[in-house]
């Protein structure tokens, strides 16, 4: 598991939830 993948997964998850207060 690469950190880049984790970061993208988190960003996608936040976007999916339509929330990104500190998920940038």
N, C-alpha and C positions, 0 to 999 in steps of 0.2 A: 504493500500500500504506500503510495507516494503522497507526500504532504500536499503536492499540487492537486492531486485527485481529491484529497480530503477537503481542501479549500473550495474547489469547484463544487463538490457535492453539497457543502454547507451553503454556498452562495445560491445554488439551485434550490435547495430546501427552503431557504429564507424567502426566495423569490416566489416559490410555490405557495408559501403561506402568506404572500403579499405583505411581508414584514421584513424590515432590515434596519433596525435602529443602530445596532453595533455589529451588523453582519456584513461589513464592507471589506 
